[in-house]
Amino acid sequence: MKSEQHLAWNEPGRLDTAAAWLLALLWILPLAYAVWTAFHPTEYATRFALAAPLTLDNFRRAWEAAPFARYFLNTALLVAMILAAQLVLATLAAYAFARFTFPGRGLAFSLVLVQLMITPDLLLVENYRTMSQLGTVDTLLAIGLPYFASAFAIFLLRQTFMGIPKELDEAARVEGAGPLQVLWRVYVPLAKPVYTAFALVSVSFHWNNFLWPLIVTNSVNARPLTVGLQVFSSVDQGVDWSVITAATLMTAAPLLVAFLLFQRQFVQSFMRAGIK
C-alpha cells in the first residue's frame, strides 16, 4: 500500500502540480506583502496585525510625491513606439529572410542570431555615445532607439513565415498582388498569434526596463515609471515602505490587470507561437 502511494505521488503530473504551487507561493508572497504594506499605515509595514486600519493615504502621498501622470504618459508612449517599430522592422526583415534569396542571406541571419547572445547591458556605453552624438539624450527616442530592431522578433517571425505554404504566395501573385501585398494579406494575418505573443513580451520588458532609461534620461519630461520610482528612496530622508509599495503597485497595476483580464488569450498566444 505504501509503495503504491509512493509511486502515485511520484507521478509526473503530481510533481509538476506541487512544483507549480511552490513557485506560485514564492511569487505571491512578495506581492501579498506589498499589498498589505500599501494599504496600511507606515507603522504596520514591518508587523502584521489583524486589526490594522486600512488606508488609501499611501497612494495619495505617492501620487503627490512624483508626477505620476507624466510618468505614465511617457511609459505608454515609449512602449507603443518601441513595439510599433519592432513589429514593422521585424516583419520586413523576417519576410526577406524567409522568402527571398539574396547574396549573404545566411551570414546576415547568423548576425541576427548573434545579437540574441549579447545582453543589452554590454552595449550601454556605446549606446549612450551614439545617443549623445545624435543629440537625443534625455528624450523618449533615446530610450527606445536601441530596441527598435529586435533579433528575437525577427527570428520568431522568420520561423513562422517559413512554415506558411508557398502555394499561398503563388495564389496571391496570380491575383496580381505584389510582395508587400502578399506580406500584408497572407503572412501577417496567419501570424497573428505570434504577433500577440511577441507584443506581450515586448510590452512587459520595456514597461519594467530600468537601467538604460536611468542612464540616458536626466529630467522628468523623459523618465518612465520605473525611473520615477527613485524619488521614493532617499538616503537622507530614509525609505517609507508604505509609500514606496503603493507607488510600486501603481506602476505594476496596468500589467497585472491586463494579465488577469486576458490571461487565457496570453496562454493561447504563447502556445500557438511555440514560445516556451
Accessible surface in RSA format (square Angstrom, percent):
REM  Atomic radii and reference values for relative SASA: ProtOr
REM  Chains: A
REM  Algorithm: Lee & Richards
REM  Probe-radius: 1.40
REM  Slices: 20
REM RES _ NUM      All-atoms   Total-Side   Main-Chain    Non-polar    All polar
REM                ABS   REL    ABS   REL    ABS   REL    ABS   REL    ABS   REL
RES MET A   1   161.05  83.4 123.34  81.6  37.71  89.8 105.44  89.6  55.61  73.7
RES LYS A   2   175.78  85.8 169.84 104.2   5.94  14.1 113.88 102.5  61.90  65.9
RES SER A   3    73.89  62.4  64.78  86.4   9.11  21.0  49.06 104.5  24.83  34.8
RES GLU A   4   115.33  66.2 109.94  83.2   5.39  12.8  38.43  74.3  76.90  62.8
RES GLN A   5   105.96  59.2  98.68  72.1   7.28  17.3  38.18  81.3  67.78  51.4
RES HIS A   6   118.96  65.0 112.29  78.1   6.67  17.1  74.79  77.1  44.17  51.4
RES LEU A   7   122.46  68.2 116.57  83.4   5.89  14.8 116.92  82.1   5.54  14.9
RES ALA A   8    27.64  25.4  25.39  39.2   2.25   5.1  27.24  38.4   0.39   1.0
RES TRP A   9   134.36  53.9 134.35  65.0   0.01   0.0 112.60  60.0  21.76  35.3
RES ASN A  10    63.26  43.6  50.28  48.6  12.98  31.3  20.47  49.3  42.79  41.4
RES GLU A  11    86.71  49.8  83.98  63.5   2.73   6.5  26.09  50.5  60.62  49.5
RES PRO A  12   101.38  73.9  97.47  88.9   3.90  14.2 101.38  83.7   0.00   0.0
RES GLY A  13    47.14  58.1   0.00   N/A  47.14  58.1  40.64 111.5   6.50  14.6
RES ARG A  14   124.54  52.3 120.08  61.2   4.45  10.6  29.28  40.0  95.26  57.7
RES LEU A  15    76.63  42.7  72.76  52.1   3.87   9.7  73.05  51.3   3.58   9.6
RES ASP A  16    94.44  66.2  88.62  88.2   5.83  13.8  29.02  68.3  65.43  65.2
RES THR A  17    73.67  52.4  68.82  69.8   4.86  11.6  48.17  64.7  25.50  38.6
RES ALA A  18    39.67  36.5  27.18  41.9  12.49  28.4  34.48  48.6   5.18  13.7
RES ALA A  19    50.07  46.0  44.75  69.1   5.33  12.1  49.40  69.6   0.67   1.8
RES ALA A  20    57.35  52.7  48.12  74.3   9.22  21.0  53.41  75.2   3.94  10.4
RES TRP A  21   183.87  73.8 180.28  87.3   3.59   8.4 162.28  86.5  21.58  35.0
RES LEU A  22   103.09  57.4  99.03  70.8   4.06  10.2 102.58  72.0   0.51   1.4
RES LEU A  23   118.39  65.9 113.74  81.4   4.65  11.7 113.87  80.0   4.53  12.2
RES ALA A  24    49.11  45.2  41.73  64.4   7.38  16.8  48.46  68.2   0.65   1.7
RES LEU A  25    92.05  51.3  89.33  63.9   2.72   6.8  91.48  64.2   0.57   1.5
RES LEU A  26   105.03  58.5  94.10  67.3  10.92  27.5  94.81  66.6  10.22  27.5
RES TRP A  27   154.30  61.9 143.35  69.4  10.96  25.7 120.15  64.1  34.15  55.4
RES ILE A  28    73.60  41.9  73.60  54.8   0.00   0.0  73.60  53.0   0.00   0.0
RES LEU A  29    98.31  54.7  94.19  67.4   4.12  10.4  94.52  66.4   3.78  10.2
RES PRO A  30    83.82  61.1  71.79  65.4  12.04  43.8  79.69  65.8   4.13  25.7
RES LEU A  31    45.99  25.6  41.67  29.8   4.31  10.8  45.28  31.8   0.70   1.9
RES ALA A  32    51.72  47.6  40.94  63.2  10.78  24.5  47.47  66.8   4.25  11.3
RES TYR A  33   104.02  48.6  98.10  55.8   5.92  15.4  90.72  68.2  13.30  16.4
RES ALA A  34    16.06  14.8  16.06  24.8   0.00   0.0  16.06  22.6   0.00   0.0
RES VAL A  35    62.98  41.4  62.93  57.0   0.05   0.1  62.93  54.7   0.05   0.1
RES TRP A  36    50.76  20.4  46.30  22.4   4.46  10.5  48.26  25.7   2.50   4.1
RES THR A  37     0.32   0.2   0.00   0.0   0.32   0.8   0.23   0.3   0.08   0.1
RES ALA A  38     0.00   0.0   0.00   0.0   0.00   0.0   0.00   0.0   0.00   0.0
RES PHE A  39    67.67  33.9  67.67  41.9   0.00   0.0  67.67  41.0   0.00   0.0
RES HIS A  40    10.32   5.6  10.32   7.2   0.00   0.0   6.66   6.9   3.66   4.3
RES PRO A  41    29.06  21.2  24.61  22.4   4.45  16.2  28.93  23.9   0.13   0.8
RES THR A  42    60.04  42.7  52.59  53.3   7.45  17.8  48.14  64.7  11.90  18.0
RES GLU A  43   103.45  59.4  85.80  64.9  17.65  42.0  49.50  95.7  53.95  44.0
RES TYR A  44    37.28  17.4  37.25  21.2   0.03   0.1   3.71   2.8  33.57  41.4
RES ALA A  45     5.13   4.7   3.52   5.4   1.61   3.7   3.64   5.1   1.49   3.9
RES THR A  46   120.86  86.0  83.84  85.0  37.02  88.2  67.00  90.0  53.85  81.4
RES ARG A  47   130.56  54.8 119.62  61.0  10.94  26.1  60.62  82.8  69.94  42.4
RES PHE A  48   142.64  71.4 111.90  69.3  30.74  80.0 111.99  67.9  30.65  87.7
RES ALA A  49    25.92  23.8  20.63  31.8   5.28  12.0  25.81  36.3   0.11   0.3
RES LEU A  50   162.69  90.6 129.39  92.6  33.30  83.7 130.44  91.6  32.24  86.8
RES ALA A  51    98.24  90.3  66.44 102.5  31.80  72.3  78.60 110.7  19.64  52.0
RES ALA A  52    10.62   9.8   0.12   0.2  10.50  23.9   0.19   0.3  10.43  27.6
RES PRO A  53    71.68  52.2  61.68  56.2  10.00  36.4  71.68  59.2   0.00   0.0
RES LEU A  54   136.94  76.3 107.89  77.2  29.05  73.0 108.05  75.9  28.89  77.8
RES THR A  55    35.10  25.0  25.64  26.0   9.46  22.5  22.69  30.5  12.40  18.7
RES LEU A  56   122.52  68.2 114.95  82.2   7.57  19.0 115.44  81.1   7.08  19.1
RES ASP A  57    54.07  37.9  47.89  47.7   6.18  14.6  24.68  58.1  29.38  29.3
RES ASN A  58     2.42   1.7   2.42   2.3   0.00   0.0   0.00   0.0   2.42   2.3
RES PHE A  59    38.07  19.0  36.86  22.8   1.21   3.2  37.17  22.5   0.91   2.6
RES ARG A  60   120.92  50.8 112.98  57.6   7.94  18.9  66.73  91.2  54.19  32.8
RES ARG A  61    83.76  35.2  79.24  40.4   4.53  10.8  25.60  35.0  58.17  35.3
RES ALA A  62     0.00   0.0   0.00   0.0   0.00   0.0   0.00   0.0   0.00   0.0
RES TRP A  63   117.54  47.2 113.08  54.7   4.46  10.5  83.94  44.8  33.60  54.5
RES GLU A  64   119.01  68.3  82.86  62.7  36.16  86.1  42.78  82.7  76.23  62.2
RES ALA A  65    56.37  51.8  26.73  41.2  29.64  67.4  38.07  53.6  18.30  48.5
RES ALA A  66     5.45   5.0   0.27   0.4   5.18  11.8   3.71   5.2   1.74   4.6
RES PRO A  67    61.44  44.8  47.74  43.5  13.70  49.8  60.84  50.2   0.60   3.7
RES PHE A  68     2.62   1.3   1.42   0.9   1.20   3.1   1.42   0.9   1.20   3.4
RES ALA A  69    66.22  60.9  55.78  86.1  10.43  23.7  59.94  84.4   6.28  16.6
RES ARG A  70    96.97  40.7  92.24  47.0   4.73  11.3  27.78  38.0  69.19  41.9
RES TYR A  71     7.21   3.4   7.21   4.1   0.00   0.0   0.59   0.4   6.63   8.2
RES PHE A  72    49.43  24.7  48.03  29.7   1.40   3.6  48.20  29.2   1.23   3.5
RES LEU A  73    89.08  49.6  84.30  60.3   4.78  12.0  88.53  62.2   0.54   1.5
RES ASN A  74     0.56   0.4   0.56   0.5   0.00   0.0   0.00   0.0   0.56   0.5
RES THR A  75     0.12   0.1   0.12   0.1   0.00   0.0   0.12   0.2   0.00   0.0
RES ALA A  76    49.99  46.0  43.07  66.5   6.91  15.7  46.21  65.1   3.78  10.0
RES LEU A  77    91.73  51.1  88.51  63.3   3.23   8.1  89.05  62.5   2.68   7.2
RES LEU A  78     2.66   1.5   2.60   1.9   0.06   0.1   2.66   1.9   0.00   0.0
RES VAL A  79    12.47   8.2  11.61  10.5   0.86   2.1  11.82  10.3   0.65   1.8
RES ALA A  80    59.19  54.4  49.99  77.1   9.20  20.9  55.89  78.7   3.30   8.8
RES MET A  81    59.21  30.7  48.60  32.2  10.60  25.2  33.90  28.8  25.31  33.5
RES ILE A  82     0.74   0.4   0.74   0.5   0.00   0.0   0.74   0.5   0.00   0.0
RES LEU A  83    31.62  17.6  31.62  22.6   0.00   0.0  31.62  22.2   0.00   0.0
RES ALA A  84    57.04  52.4  49.80  76.9   7.23  16.4  56.51  79.6   0.52   1.4
RES ALA A  85    21.49  19.8  12.59  19.4   8.90  20.2  20.80  29.3   0.69   1.8
RES GLN A  86     8.39   4.7   8.22   6.0   0.16   0.4   0.08   0.2   8.30   6.3
RES LEU A  87    43.00  23.9  42.25  30.2   0.75   1.9  42.55  29.9   0.46   1.2
RES VAL A  88    90.35  59.5  85.22  77.2   5.12  12.3  90.09  78.3   0.26   0.7
RES LEU A  89    81.84  45.6  78.34  56.0   3.50   8.8  78.90  55.4   2.94   7.9
RES ALA A  90     0.83   0.8   0.02   0.0   0.81   1.8   0.41   0.6   0.42   1.1
RES THR A  91    13.26   9.4  13.26  13.4   0.00   0.0  10.25  13.8   3.01   4.6
RES LEU A  92    83.36  46.4  78.00  55.8   5.36  13.5  78.27  55.0   5.10  13.7
RES ALA A  93    28.01  25.8  19.72  30.4   8.29  18.8  27.49  38.7   0.51   1.4
RES ALA A  94     0.00   0.0   0.00   0.0   0.00   0.0   0.00   0.0   0.00   0.0
RES TYR A  95     7.41   3.5   7.41   4.2   0.00   0.0   7.08   5.3   0.33   0.4
RES ALA A  96    32.83  30.2  32.65  50.4   0.18   0.4  32.76  46.1   0.07   0.2
RES PHE A  97    19.80   9.9  17.71  11.0   2.09   5.4  17.71  10.7   2.09   6.0
RES ALA A  98     9.19   8.5   0.00   0.0   9.19  20.9   0.15   0.2   9.04  24.0
RES ARG A  99    47.95  20.1  18.22   9.3  29.73  70.8  14.79  20.2  33.16  20.1
RES PHE A 100    77.51  38.8  76.02  47.1   1.48   3.9  77.51  47.0   0.00   0.0
RES THR A 101   127.50  90.7  95.35  96.7  32.15  76.6  68.32  91.8  59.18  89.5
RES PHE A 102    73.59  36.8  63.80  39.5   9.79  25.5  67.67  41.0   5.92  16.9
RES PRO A 103   137.13  99.9 108.01  98.5  29.11 105.8 120.26  99.3  16.87 104.8
RES GLY A 104    45.03  55.5   0.00   N/A  45.03  55.5  29.22  80.2  15.81  35.4
RES ARG A 105    81.31  34.1  79.49  40.5   1.82   4.3   7.69  10.5  73.62  44.6
RES GLY A 106    51.90  64.0   0.00   N/A  51.90  64.0  41.96 115.1   9.94  22.3
RES LEU A 107   122.55  68.3 113.67  81.3   8.88  22.3 117.22  82.3   5.33  14.3
RES ALA A 108    35.33  32.5  30.98  47.8   4.35   9.9  33.45  47.1   1.88   5.0
RES PHE A 109    21.28  10.6  21.28  13.2   0.00   0.0  21.28  12.9   0.00   0.0
RES SER A 110    53.71  45.4  52.45  70.0   1.26   2.9  23.83  50.8  29.88  41.9
RES LEU A 111   102.56  57.1 100.79  72.1   1.76   4.4 100.81  70.8   1.75   4.7
RES VAL A 112    14.56   9.6  14.56  13.2   0.00   0.0  14.56  12.6   0.00   0.0
RES LEU A 113    61.02  34.0  58.88  42.1   2.14   5.4  58.88  41.4   2.14   5.7
RES VAL A 114    63.97  42.1  63.97  57.9   0.00   0.0  63.97  55.6   0.00   0.0
RES GLN A 115    93.26  52.1  83.60  61.1   9.66  23.0  26.42  56.2  66.84  50.7
RES LEU A 116    81.22  45.2  47.75  34.2  33.47  84.1  51.57  36.2  29.65  79.8
RES MET A 117   147.11  76.2 114.59  75.8  32.52  77.4  82.22  69.9  64.89  86.0
RES ILE A 118    70.38  40.0  58.11  43.3  12.27  29.6  58.73  42.3  11.65  31.6
RES THR A 119    75.79  53.9  73.52  74.5   2.27   5.4  69.90  93.9   5.89   8.9
RES PRO A 120    59.66  43.5  55.09  50.2   4.57  16.6  59.17  48.9   0.48   3.0
RES ASP A 121    88.22  61.8  76.56  76.2  11.66  27.6  20.57  48.4  67.65  67.5
RES LEU A 122   133.63  74.4 104.48  74.7  29.14  73.3 107.73  75.7  25.90  69.7
RES LEU A 123    78.26  43.6  78.26  56.0   0.00   0.0  78.26  55.0   0.00   0.0
RES LEU A 124    27.08  15.1  26.27  18.8   0.81   2.0  26.42  18.6   0.67   1.8
RES VAL A 125    96.33  63.4  91.96  83.3   4.37  10.5  95.82  83.3   0.52   1.4
RES GLU A 126    93.63  53.8  93.10  70.4   0.53   1.3  45.88  88.7  47.75  39.0
RES ASN A 127    32.63  22.5  32.55  31.5   0.08   0.2   0.08   0.2  32.55  31.5
RES TYR A 128    81.26  37.9  81.26  46.2   0.00   0.0  49.36  37.1  31.90  39.3
RES ARG A 129   135.38  56.8 132.54  67.6   2.84   6.8  39.48  54.0  95.90  58.1
RES THR A 130    62.29  44.3  61.83  62.7   0.46   1.1  37.27  50.1  25.02  37.8
RES MET A 131     5.84   3.0   5.84   3.9   0.00   0.0   5.84   5.0   0.00   0.0
RES SER A 132    60.80  51.4  44.68  59.6  16.12  37.1   7.81  16.6  52.99  74.2
RES GLN A 133   156.85  87.7 117.90  86.2  38.96  92.8  46.58  99.1 110.28  83.6
RES LEU A 134   103.14  57.4  75.74  54.2  27.40  68.9  79.39  55.8  23.75  63.9
RES GLY A 135    65.01  80.2   0.00   N/A  65.01  80.2  32.90  90.3  32.11  71.9
RES THR A 136    20.73  14.7  20.00  20.3   0.73   1.7  20.73  27.8   0.00   0.0
RES VAL A 137    38.01  25.0  23.38  21.2  14.62  35.2  23.38  20.3  14.62  39.7
RES ASP A 138    38.26  26.8  28.47  28.3   9.79  23.1   9.84  23.2  28.42  28.3
RES THR A 139    51.88  36.9  48.81  49.5   3.07   7.3  51.88  69.7   0.00   0.0
RES LEU A 140    35.63  19.8  32.28  23.1   3.35   8.4  32.28  22.7   3.35   9.0
RES LEU A 141    76.09  42.4  73.69  52.7   2.40   6.0  73.69  51.8   2.40   6.5
RES ALA A 142     0.00   0.0   0.00   0.0   0.00   0.0   0.00   0.0   0.00   0.0
RES ILE A 143     1.88   1.1   1.88   1.4   0.00   0.0   1.88   1.4   0.00   0.0
RES GLY A 144     0.00   0.0   0.00   N/A   0.00   0.0   0.00   0.0   0.00   0.0
RES LEU A 145    57.06  31.8  49.38  35.3   7.68  19.3  49.38  34.7   7.68  20.7
RES PRO A 146    43.94  32.0   6.60   6.0  37.34 135.7  18.84  15.6  25.11 156.0
RES TYR A 147    31.67  14.8  27.97  15.9   3.70   9.6  24.86  18.7   6.81   8.4
RES PHE A 148    34.52  17.3  34.47  21.4   0.05   0.1  34.47  20.9   0.05   0.1
RES ALA A 149    64.25  59.1  50.21  77.5  14.05  32.0  50.91  71.7  13.34  35.3
RES SER A 150    15.65  13.2   8.73  11.6   6.92  15.9   8.06  17.2   7.59  10.6
RES ALA A 151    11.16  10.3   5.27   8.1   5.89  13.4   6.04   8.5   5.12  13.6
RES PHE A 152    67.79  33.9  66.86  41.4   0.93   2.4  66.86  40.5   0.93   2.7
RES ALA A 153     0.61   0.6   0.25   0.4   0.36   0.8   0.61   0.9   0.00   0.0
RES ILE A 154    16.83   9.6  16.83  12.5   0.00   0.0  16.83  12.1   0.00   0.0
RES PHE A 155    69.13  34.6  69.13  42.8   0.00   0.0  69.13  41.9   0.00   0.0
RES LEU A 156    17.85   9.9  17.69  12.7   0.16   0.4  17.69  12.4   0.16   0.4
RES LEU A 157     4.05   2.3   4.05   2.9   0.00   0.0   4.05   2.8   0.00   0.0
RES ARG A 158    48.41  20.3  48.41  24.7   0.00   0.0   0.00   0.0  48.41  29.3
RES GLN A 159    82.28  46.0  69.85  51.1  12.43  29.6  22.58  48.1  59.70  45.3
RES THR A 160    34.22  24.3  23.34  23.7  10.88  25.9  24.76  33.3   9.46  14.3
RES PHE A 161     0.00   0.0   0.00   0.0   0.00   0.0   0.00   0.0   0.00   0.0
RES MET A 162    94.07  48.7  71.45  47.3  22.63  53.9  70.60  60.0  23.47  31.1
RES GLY A 163    63.90  78.8   0.00   N/A  63.90  78.8  35.87  98.4  28.03  62.8
RES ILE A 164    13.10   7.5  10.34   7.7   2.77   6.7  11.40   8.2   1.70   4.6
RES PRO A 165    74.98  54.6  63.67  58.0  11.32  41.1  74.98  61.9   0.00   0.0
RES LYS A 166   127.25  62.1 124.32  76.3   2.93   7.0  66.84  60.2  60.41  64.3
RES GLU A 167   116.42  66.8 112.68  85.3   3.73   8.9  58.66 113.5  57.76  47.2
RES LEU A 168    72.30  40.3  70.38  50.4   1.91   4.8  70.56  49.6   1.73   4.7
RES ASP A 169    11.27   7.9  11.27  11.2   0.00   0.0   7.28  17.1   3.99   4.0
RES GLU A 170   105.51  60.6 103.24  78.1   2.27   5.4  39.03  75.5  66.48  54.3
RES ALA A 171    57.77  53.1  48.43  74.7   9.34  21.2  55.65  78.4   2.12   5.6
RES ALA A 172    16.68  15.3   9.55  14.7   7.13  16.2  16.22  22.8   0.46   1.2
RES ARG A 173   103.41  43.4  88.76  45.2  14.66  34.9  44.34  60.6  59.07  35.8
RES VAL A 174   126.25  83.1  94.40  85.5  31.84  76.7 102.17  88.8  24.08  65.3
RES GLU A 175   149.09  85.6 114.50  86.6  34.58  82.3  43.22  83.6 105.87  86.4
RES GLY A 176    62.32  76.8   0.00   N/A  62.32  76.8  34.35  94.3  27.97  62.6
RES ALA A 177    14.60  13.4   5.51   8.5   9.08  20.7   7.64  10.8   6.95  18.4
RES GLY A 178    25.03  30.9   0.00   N/A  25.03  30.9  24.13  66.2   0.90   2.0
RES PRO A 179    63.60  46.4  63.60  58.0   0.00   0.0  63.60  52.5   0.00   0.0
RES LEU A 180   120.25  67.0 116.38  83.3   3.87   9.7 116.66  81.9   3.59   9.7
RES GLN A 181    77.32  43.2  74.69  54.6   2.62   6.2  27.40  58.3  49.92  37.9
RES VAL A 182     0.19   0.1   0.00   0.0   0.19   0.4   0.19   0.2   0.00   0.0
RES LEU A 183     9.40   5.2   9.40   6.7   0.00   0.0   9.40   6.6   0.00   0.0
RES TRP A 184   178.29  71.5 174.85  84.6   3.44   8.1 145.02  77.3  33.26  54.0
RES ARG A 185   159.69  67.0 136.37  69.5  23.32  55.5  44.89  61.4 114.80  69.6
RES VAL A 186    23.35  15.4  19.79  17.9   3.55   8.6  23.05  20.0   0.29   0.8
RES TYR A 187     0.00   0.0   0.00   0.0   0.00   0.0   0.00   0.0   0.00   0.0
RES VAL A 188    27.68  18.2  27.68  25.1   0.00   0.0  27.68  24.1   0.00   0.0
RES PRO A 189    55.92  40.8  44.88  40.9  11.04  40.1  44.94  37.1  10.98  68.2
RES LEU A 190    97.15  54.1  74.63  53.4  22.52  56.6  77.68  54.6  19.47  52.4
RES ALA A 191     0.14   0.1   0.00   0.0   0.14   0.3   0.14   0.2   0.00   0.0
RES LYS A 192   131.17  64.0 130.22  79.9   0.95   2.3  74.01  66.6  57.16  60.9
RES PRO A 193    34.10  24.9  29.90  27.3   4.20  15.3  33.92  28.0   0.18   1.1
RES VAL A 194     7.23   4.8   7.23   6.5   0.00   0.0   7.23   6.3   0.00   0.0
RES TYR A 195    29.33  13.7  28.16  16.0   1.17   3.0  28.26  21.2   1.06   1.3
RES THR A 196    56.43  40.1  51.43  52.1   5.00  11.9  31.10  41.8  25.33  38.3
RES ALA A 197     0.00   0.0   0.00   0.0   0.00   0.0   0.00   0.0   0.00   0.0
RES PHE A 198     8.22   4.1   8.22   5.1   0.00   0.0   8.22   5.0   0.00   0.0
RES ALA A 199    20.86  19.2  20.70  31.9   0.16   0.4  20.86  29.4   0.01   0.0
RES LEU A 200    38.27  21.3  31.92  22.8   6.35  16.0  34.23  24.0   4.04  10.9
RES VAL A 201    56.63  37.3  50.17  45.4   6.46  15.6  55.59  48.3   1.04   2.8
RES SER A 202     6.07   5.1   1.85   2.5   4.22   9.7   4.85  10.3   1.22   1.7
RES VAL A 203    38.06  25.0  37.99  34.4   0.07   0.2  38.06  33.1   0.00   0.0
RES SER A 204    48.04  40.6  47.70  63.7   0.33   0.8  20.25  43.1  27.79  38.9
RES PHE A 205    93.75  46.9  85.51  53.0   8.24  21.4  92.44  56.0   1.31   3.7
RES HIS A 206    10.37   5.7   7.73   5.4   2.64   6.7   1.23   1.3   9.14  10.6
RES TRP A 207    23.87   9.6  22.90  11.1   0.98   2.3  22.90  12.2   0.98   1.6
RES ASN A 208    77.06  53.1  62.76  60.6  14.30  34.4  24.89  59.9  52.16  50.4
RES ASN A 209    22.52  15.5  16.22  15.7   6.30  15.2   6.88  16.6  15.64  15.1
RES PHE A 210    79.69  39.9  76.95  47.7   2.74   7.1  76.95  46.7   2.74   7.8
RES LEU A 211    72.80  40.5  71.15  50.9   1.65   4.1  71.15  50.0   1.65   4.4
RES TRP A 212     5.03   2.0   4.21   2.0   0.82   1.9   4.21   2.2   0.82   1.3
RES PRO A 213     0.93   0.7   0.93   0.9   0.00   0.0   0.93   0.8   0.00   0.0
RES LEU A 214    56.93  31.7  48.71  34.8   8.22  20.7  48.71  34.2   8.22  22.1
RES ILE A 215    67.13  38.2  49.96  37.2  17.17  41.4  56.40  40.6  10.73  29.1
RES VAL A 216     0.01   0.0   0.00   0.0   0.01   0.0   0.01   0.0   0.00   0.0
RES THR A 217     5.59   4.0   0.00   0.0   5.59  13.3   0.00   0.0   5.59   8.5
RES ASN A 218   101.09  69.7  78.22  75.6  22.88  55.1  28.13  67.7  72.96  70.5
RES SER A 219    37.39  31.6  32.58  43.5   4.81  11.1  34.70  73.9   2.69   3.8
RES VAL A 220    56.43  37.1  54.37  49.2   2.05   5.0  54.37  47.2   2.05   5.6
RES ASN A 221    98.83  68.2  95.21  92.0   3.62   8.7  18.21  43.8  80.61  77.9
RES ALA A 222     2.85   2.6   2.85   4.4   0.00   0.0   2.85   4.0   0.00   0.0
RES ARG A 223    64.59  27.1  64.59  32.9   0.00   0.0   0.00   0.0  64.59  39.1
RES PRO A 224     2.47   1.8   2.47   2.2   0.00   0.0   2.47   2.0   0.00   0.0
RES LEU A 225     0.64   0.4   0.00   0.0   0.64   1.6   0.00   0.0   0.64   1.7
RES THR A 226    17.15  12.2  13.43  13.6   3.72   8.9  13.30  17.9   3.86   5.8
RES VAL A 227     1.42   0.9   0.37   0.3   1.05   2.5   0.37   0.3   1.05   2.9
RES GLY A 228     2.57   3.2   0.00   N/A   2.57   3.2   2.27   6.2   0.30   0.7
RES LEU A 229    34.54  19.2  32.09  23.0   2.45   6.2  32.31  22.7   2.24   6.0
RES GLN A 230    71.99  40.3  63.26  46.2   8.74  20.8  29.17  62.1  42.82  32.5
RES VAL A 231    81.81  53.8  53.21  48.2  28.60  68.9  63.48  55.2  18.33  49.7
RES PHE A 232    20.48  10.2   8.55   5.3  11.92  31.0  14.42   8.7   6.06  17.3
RES SER A 233    61.82  52.2  42.88  57.2  18.94  43.6  25.79  54.9  36.03  50.5
RES SER A 234    37.88  32.0  30.36  40.5   7.52  17.3  23.36  49.7  14.52  20.3
RES VAL A 235   152.91 100.6 123.80 112.1  29.11  70.1 130.94 113.8  21.97  59.6
RES ASP A 236   140.15  98.2 102.74 102.3  37.40  88.4  31.50  74.1 108.65 108.4
RES GLN A 237   165.28  92.4 127.02  92.8  38.25  91.1  42.21  89.8 123.07  93.3
RES GLY A 238    37.95  46.8   0.00   N/A  37.95  46.8  30.68  84.2   7.27  16.3
RES VAL A 239    60.94  40.1  34.49  31.2  26.46  63.7  35.50  30.8  25.45  69.0
RES ASP A 240    42.29  29.6  34.26  34.1   8.04  19.0  29.04  68.3  13.26  13.2
RES TRP A 241   127.95  51.3 127.28  61.6   0.68   1.6 102.71  54.8  25.24  41.0
RES SER A 242     0.00   0.0   0.00   0.0   0.00   0.0   0.00   0.0   0.00   0.0
RES VAL A 243    10.26   6.7  10.26   9.3   0.00   0.0  10.26   8.9   0.00   0.0
RES ILE A 244    28.72  16.3  28.72  21.4   0.00   0.0  28.72  20.7   0.00   0.0
RES THR A 245    12.96   9.2  12.76  12.9   0.20   0.5  12.96  17.4   0.00   0.0
RES ALA A 246     0.00   0.0   0.00   0.0   0.00   0.0   0.00   0.0   0.00   0.0
RES ALA A 247     0.00   0.0   0.00   0.0   0.00   0.0   0.00   0.0   0.00   0.0
RES THR A 248    57.29  40.7  57.29  58.1   0.00   0.0  46.63  62.6  10.65  16.1
RES LEU A 249    22.59  12.6  20.97  15.0   1.61   4.1  21.27  14.9   1.32   3.5
RES MET A 250    31.00  16.1  26.65  17.6   4.35  10.4  17.96  15.3  13.05  17.3
RES THR A 251     7.46   5.3   7.46   7.6   0.00   0.0   7.46  10.0   0.00   0.0
RES ALA A 252    30.98  28.5  30.43  47.0   0.56   1.3  30.98  43.6   0.00   0.0
RES ALA A 253    38.83  35.7  36.76  56.7   2.07   4.7  38.83  54.7   0.00   0.0
RES PRO A 254    49.85  36.3  35.83  32.7  14.02  51.0  45.11  37.2   4.74  29.4
RES LEU A 255    42.70  23.8  38.05  27.2   4.65  11.7  38.45  27.0   4.24  11.4
RES LEU A 256    53.84  30.0  53.28  38.1   0.56   1.4  53.78  37.8   0.06   0.2
RES VAL A 257    78.15  51.4  77.62  70.3   0.53   1.3  78.15  67.9   0.00   0.0
RES ALA A 258    35.45  32.6  33.00  50.9   2.45   5.6  35.19  49.6   0.26   0.7
RES PHE A 259    95.10  47.6  95.10  58.9   0.00   0.0  95.10  57.7   0.00   0.0
RES LEU A 260   117.88  65.7 104.46  74.7  13.42  33.7 104.52  73.4  13.36  36.0
RES LEU A 261   122.66  68.3  96.12  68.8  26.54  66.7  98.31  69.0  24.35  65.5
RES PHE A 262    99.72  49.9  99.72  61.8   0.00   0.0  99.72  60.5   0.00   0.0
RES GLN A 263    85.67  47.9  85.36  62.4   0.31   0.7  17.74  37.8  67.93  51.5
RES ARG A 264   178.21  74.8 171.25  87.3   6.96  16.6  53.63  73.3 124.58  75.5
RES GLN A 265    92.51  51.7  91.07  66.6   1.44   3.4  43.09  91.7  49.41  37.5
RES PHE A 266    33.62  16.8  33.62  20.8   0.00   0.0  33.62  20.4   0.00   0.0
RES VAL A 267    80.89  53.2  78.69  71.2   2.19   5.3  80.89  70.3   0.00   0.0
RES GLN A 268    77.05  43.1  75.86  55.4   1.20   2.8  21.38  45.5  55.67  42.2
RES SER A 269    10.66   9.0   9.54  12.7   1.12   2.6   1.01   2.1   9.66  13.5
RES PHE A 270    56.49  28.3  56.45  35.0   0.05   0.1  56.45  34.2   0.05   0.1
RES MET A 271   143.61  74.4 116.79  77.3  26.82  63.8 107.74  91.6  35.86  47.5
RES ARG A 272   170.93  71.8 134.10  68.4  36.83  87.7  42.87  58.6 128.06  77.6
RES ALA A 273    15.80  14.5   0.00   0.0  15.80  35.9   1.05   1.5  14.76  39.1
RES GLY A 274    54.15  66.8   0.00   N/A  54.15  66.8  32.03  87.9  22.13  49.6
RES ILE A 275    42.33  24.1  24.13  18.0  18.20  43.9  28.55  20.6  13.78  37.4
RES LYS A 276   240.51 117.3 165.31 101.4  75.20 179.0 144.23 129.8  96.28 102.6
END  Absolute sums over single chains surface
CHAIN  1 A    16792.9      14324.5       2468.4      11714.0       5078.8
END  Absolute sums over all chains
TOTAL         16792.9      14324.5       2468.4      11714.0       5078.8
